[in-house]
Amino acid sequence: MNAGEANDYIQRNWPLDYNGYGRPYDFGGFDENTTAGIPEGGYLWDSVARAGVDYRNFGFFMDNPVKVPKSMPNLVGHTDPKYIGWDLSVPDQTRIDRWLHVFQGYEQQGSMPTMQFVYLPSDHTWSTTQDARKPSAYVADNDLAMGKLVDAVSHSQFWGSTAIFAVEDDAQDGPDHVDAHRSTAYVISPYTQIGKVDSTLYSSVSVLHTMELLLGVPPMSQFDAAANPMDAAFSNTPNMRPFTAVDPTVSLTATNGPNAPGVKASAKIDFQEPDRIPMGKMNRILWKAAKGKGSTMPAPVHSMP
């Protein structure tokens, strides 16, 4: 999502990685022994660094404890050392509490970084692993953390000049009822409260291109350069109405019992790093966790070209 392309190395190897063949996950800088998966144009933080734009990273490509990979030099000195990255044992409430603490400091000084990367990974869930939080708890945790972020920004002095872009991680295998290629994307700003349906065909790099245009930085590849920017989602007239987060009615702490759907299969899944899970199996487990053991997940629809 933060790069304008997936390079040749990734294009050749992701099918092996995502099909459960046990190939090491060395994409995106998590493996410090290789930079083969890093695109030639780098990531958005590399682009804004070249342009002299101020930025701050909260959790992207980090683990617990926080350590910047050698392959991500432009995150050195720009990453919050107390904001935990990938660790599914840590709730997103812990992460957003840290971000809110830092944001309060921005409010007090009257300025904040032009670009912020905020990572909230609880939507991955820990499947139905026994004694781990239920998938519903993870999703509610993620939703509430996102709501708190929007709440804080929209009630702040920065609201009138801010746009918040939110996309799913792992959306590459989370099919909806229309087409498995689709994913959710949110653009939250006083200038996007237009009350209209935008039926333009966007892609992930459309989100990236839109951010680049707002930041005044050039595209990183032909792909983000050619992507449709999300112009139709914006208005010239701002609506300064703020957003107030709503506490979920779903428990944030409920855990999976020994008879949860797919509990044995979940115990064999590697959750130590993102994207190591068997996607199809995970989808079926999550479906049954939500719909019941006796339910059957419908086959994904692939109707779009």
N, C-alpha and C positions, 0 to 999 in steps of 0.2 A: 504493500500500500504506500510506503514511503519512498518508493523508487519508480522511475518512469518506465522501467522495463524489467523483464526477467531474462538474464543473459543466457548464452548458449549452454553454459554448464548446468544451469538450473533447468532449462527446457529439456535437456537430455536425461537428467537424473531424477526430476521430481516424480515421474511415474513409478520408478523403482522405490522411491522413499515412501510414497503415499499408498502403495499397494501391499505394504506389510512384508516386504522382502528382507527386512532387517538391515537395510542400508543405513550407515551413520547419517544423522541429520546435521549437515554442515552448511546449511543455508543461512544467510542473513547475519553472519558474524558470531554465531554461538560457538563455533569451533575455531579456536584461536590458531590452529595449525594450518588453516587455509583461508585465503581470501578469494577463492575461485568463484564463489557464488555472488560476490559483490558486483553490481552492475558498473559499467564503465563510467556512467554519469554520476555514480554515487547515489546518496539518499537526499531527501529534502533538507536535512540538517546540513549536509555538505553544500548544497546549493545556496542556502541562506547564509552560511558562513562565508562563501565566496563573495556574496553580495554585501556583506557587512551588516546583515540584519541580526538584531539581538534575539537569542532564543534560549530556551531552557527545556531540558528533557526530564520527565518524571516517569521512569520505569521502562522505557523502550529499550529492548535488547539487554535488559538487566536481569540478574537473578537475585538470590538472597543468600548471603549478603551482597550488597550492590558492588559490582565490579565492572568497569568499562572494558569491553573486549579490545584487544590490540588492533583489531581490524576496523574499529570505529573511532579513529583519532579525533574527529570533530565533535565527539560527545564528551571528550575529556575536558573538564573544567566547565561543562555546560549541563552536567547531570546532577540532580539532587542526590546526595549520598545517603539520605535517610528515607528515600522513597523506594519501597521494595518492588522489584520487578516480578518475574515469574516465580511463584511459589503458591500452589493452590491451597496450602494450609493457612495462608494469610487472607483474611477477608478483604474485600474491596473497601469496607468501611475504614479499615486501618490506613489504606492508601489515601482515601479521600480526606481523612482527618489530617494527614500530613500535608496534602496539597492545600487544604483550607487554611492551615497554619501559615504556610508560605504566602498564600494569597492575601491574608490579613496584613502581612508585611508590605506587600505591593500596594494595598489600599492606603496604608499609613504613609508611604513615601510618595504616593500619587502617580506612580508609573509601574509598568510591568513589562516583561519581555514581549517583543512584537509577536513572536511565535512560541507556543508551548505545545509539547508533545506529552499527553497524559494517558498512561496505560492502565486499563482496568480489566484484568483478565478473568474475572470470576465467571463470565459467561461461557467459558470453556466447560465448566463443571468438572467434578471428579467422578463422573458417571454415577453408578450405584455402588461404589466401593463401600464395603461394610464399615460403619462408624464414621465415615466421611459425611459431610453435609449433603443433604438431598439435592438433586439437580434443581428443584424448585427454589431451594434456599440460595443456591449460587446465583441463579438468574435474578431473584429478588434483590440480592445483595448488590449485584451489578447495576440493576435498574436504579436502586436508591442512591448509589454512589454517583451515577450520572446525573440524577435529579438534583443532588446536592451541589454539584459543580455548576449546573445551569442556574440554580437558585442563587448561588453566591454571585456569579457574574452578572446576572440580570438585575440584581438589587444593588450593584456597585456603580461607581463613577465611570467604569470602563464600558458599560453596556452599549452605549451609543456608537462605539467604534469597534465592536467585537463581533466576530463570527465564529461559532463553534461547529466543527465538523465531526460527526461521530459515525464510524463504520464498524461492522463486525470483523473481528478476527475469526479465522476458521470458517468463513462463509463459503469457502470453496466446496464444501460438501454438506450444506445445510439446506436441502431442497424445501421449497414451499409448495403450495397446492397448485401453483400456476406453471412454474418452470424451475428446474434445478439450477439454472444459471443466475437466478435472481438473488438479490440480497437487499437488506435494509440500508439506508443511508439517511442521515439527518443533518440539516444545515440550520443552525439555531442563531438567530440574530434579529434585531429590530427590523431589519430590511427583508426578512424572509417570512414575516407573519402576514402573508398575502391572502390566505383563505381560499386558495385556488388549487386545483389538481394539475400538477405538472406531468404530462405524459411523455416528455422527451426521453429518448433512450440514452441513459447515461451508463458509464462504466466506472470502475474503480479509479482509472486514470483521469476520468472527468472530474472527480473530487480533487485529485492532485492538481490538475490543471487550474481549477478554480482557485485553490489556495495560492498557487504560484502567481496568478493574476492579481490577487489581493495583496500579496507580499511584494509584488514588483520584481520577481526573479524570473529568469528565462526557463523554458522547458528543459528537461534533462535528456530527452530523447524524442524521436519522431512520434512515439506513441502518445505521450502526454501532450505534445504539440498539436497533434491531430484530434485529440479527444474533445468532445462537446463540453464546453464550460457550462456551468449550471446557471446560466444567465436568467432563464425563465423562472427560477426559484426566488429571484430577488426583485425588490421594488425600489423605486427612487425615494419613496416616502416611508420613513421609519415609523414603526409602532413600538413605542417604548414600554409597553406593558410587560412587567416582569413575570417570571415563573416561580411558583412556590412548590417545592418538593412535597410529595405525599408519601407518608409512611405506608409500606406495603402491608397487606393483610395476611401475607404468607410469612411463615416463620423463617427467620434468617439463620437459625441454629439447628433446625430439625435434621436428624441424621438417618442414614440408611441402616435398616436392620438386616439380620442374617438371611431373611427371605425376600429381600428386595429383588425385583426383576433384573436378571443379568448380573447378580452379585458375584457369581463365580467367574464369569467372563471379565468383569471389571477388575477383579483382583490380578489378572494377568496383563493388564494394559499398563504401559509405561507412561506415567504422567510427570516424569522428571523434567522434561523440556516440552515446549509447545510442538504440536504437529507430529508427534510420534504415535498417535492413536490410530487404530484401524477404523477409518472413517465410517464405512458402511455398518460395521458392527456397533459402533458407538451410536449411530443414528437409531438403530433398532432398539438398543437398550434404553435410550432416552425416550423413545416413543412409548415403550411399554411402561416406563416409569411414570409417564404422564397419563396414559390412557388405560393402563391395566395389563396384567400378565397375559390375558387371553386375547388382547388386541393384535392386529396385524398392520404393520406399517405399509401404506400404499407405495407402489413402485414410483420412483422419481420420474417426473415428466421432463423430457428433453425435446421440446417443440421448437425452441428458438434456434436460429442458425448460429 
